[in-house]
Amino acid sequence: MGSKYVQHSCDPLQAVSRRGFLAGAAAWAAVPKVPVLAQQPIESPLPALARGSIVAYIGTYTPNGQGIYLYSVNPSNGALTLLKVFLANNPSWIALDPQKKYLYAANEISDFRGTPNGAVSAYAVNPSNGDLRFLNMVSSRGSGPAHLSVDPSGRYVLVANYGGGNVAVLPIVQSGPNKGFLGDATDVKQDANTCTPAPCPVGPTRAQNAPPGSFAISGHDAPHAHMIQTDPSGRFAIANDLGLDLTIIWKFNNQTGKLSDPNTVPSSPGAGPRHFAFHPNGRWFYSLNEEASTITFMIWNGNNGTLNPVQEISTLPVAFKGTNFTSEIVVSNNGRFVYAANRLHDTIAVFSIDGTGGLTREGERWTRGDYPRNFNFEPNGNFMYVCNHRGDSVTTFRVDPGSGNVTFTGQYTAVGSPACIIFLTTT
């Protein structure tokens, strides 16, 4: 099927690379405005797919990427077939609500409607084929939103503003003609104010546990919120701040949309906490450190909302020397393995999980592309898809759930600056 392009009506947005916020990070200069694309005739809506079909959404960075890409997934061989592209500026992170009725995108920009903020966009999802309908766009209340998630109640979008060094809670309209739309923030918290006394200090430039010769030194100039998500119960909101070397835990009220009573867990000095993932048992917590290229395993106490660090392990081979930036971490559906992406080393590191939650490194697999920013498993767990940001491709790997091994299928999918991939099963 040929690609279809849909332009939604919204403000023109200046796209800025996240590292453009970092002084001296010349390699991450500001990305120019999205090129003006001729309005394409809007074709008839996508036909319904067979019930139980899988589709993939891929968020991208402009200008190489043009927005959010919709693909069908072949369950036999993992092949991706382009269905549609929804034009948008820097939708670098995307997430579905728990009911899979709405998709929310973080537009990683810094001048939303003339303010020094990013934006978050809302879309309605057609459950029969994954088609999207643009609803609205609101301020993220901080520059460069790098991550967002939807709380388990489906009432709020939580957004981490990397450039703003803060997190925000955006309410989702629950009824009426604007159901699924986003409202103005119910709460905004500056990460630096979570320490006593405030403000929290930034971490050291160089990571204590980085490999020898590492120049992974960006990000410790200021607070940089990199991820926010609730715990499985939805009672606490957890954020990683790369610049402060902190994991921050707030109590979260899903009736008022307020964050309160923060407590913090420091990483090793300079580690730069980026993303995290819970084990399916809801007790084991794995935090990925971008600057140190390590994973910190912690035990989560869901009664009082605390984390206890147990282990820090490298994502790189023992002999590795030089610079690497980790990006994404995922726990397998069966809870037996942890996977982490290495940028510059361009690998997916594979770890087995023992009976206490601890990790043992089993090796790594080359991503067959450049700078893997994100990866994910399709719902059946048979295939892994890696977003090679600088390689402008998504590569497909077959997964052995028993051994944890992943094997390249030989399939490349051309996508400009892919940043995030998620999946939907049609109904």
HELIX and SHEET records of a PDB file:
HELIX    1   1 ARG A   18  PHE A   21  5                                   4    
HELIX    2   2 ALA A   26  TRP A   28  5                                   3    
HELIX    3   3 PHE A  112  GLY A  114  5                                   3    
HELIX    4   4 ASP A  191  THR A  194  5                                   4    
SHEET    1   A 5 TYR A   5  GLN A   7  0                                        
SHEET    2   A 5 LEU A  80  LEU A  87  1                                        
SHEET    3   A 5 GLY A  67  VAL A  73 -1                                        
SHEET    4   A 5 ILE A  54  THR A  60 -1                                        
SHEET    5   A 5 PRO A 418  THR A 425 -1                                        
SHEET    1   B 4 PRO A  91  LEU A  96  0                                        
SHEET    2   B 4 TYR A 102  ASN A 107 -1                                        
SHEET    3   B 4 ALA A 119  VAL A 125 -1                                        
SHEET    4   B 4 LEU A 132  SER A 139 -1                                        
SHEET    1   C 4 PRO A 145  VAL A 150  0                                        
SHEET    2   C 4 TYR A 156  ASN A 161 -1                                        
SHEET    3   C 4 ASN A 166  PRO A 171 -1                                        
SHEET    4   C 4 ASP A 187  GLN A 190 -1                                        
SHEET    1   D 4 ALA A 225  THR A 230  0                                        
SHEET    2   D 4 PHE A 236  ASP A 241 -1                                        
SHEET    3   D 4 LEU A 246  ASN A 253 -1                                        
SHEET    4   D 4 LYS A 258  PRO A 266 -1                                        
SHEET    1   E 4 PRO A 273  PHE A 278  0                                        
SHEET    2   E 4 TRP A 284  ASN A 289 -1                                        
SHEET    3   E 4 THR A 294  ASN A 301 -1                                        
SHEET    4   E 4 THR A 306  SER A 314 -1                                        
SHEET    1   F 4 PHE A 325  VAL A 331  0                                        
SHEET    2   F 4 PHE A 337  ARG A 343 -1                                        
SHEET    3   F 4 THR A 347  ILE A 353 -1                                        
SHEET    4   F 4 LEU A 359  TRP A 366 -1                                        
SHEET    1   G 4 PRO A 372  PHE A 377  0                                        
SHEET    2   G 4 PHE A 383  ASN A 388 -1                                        
SHEET    3   G 4 SER A 393  VAL A 399 -1                                        
SHEET    4   G 4 VAL A 406  ALA A 414 -1                                        
END                                                                             
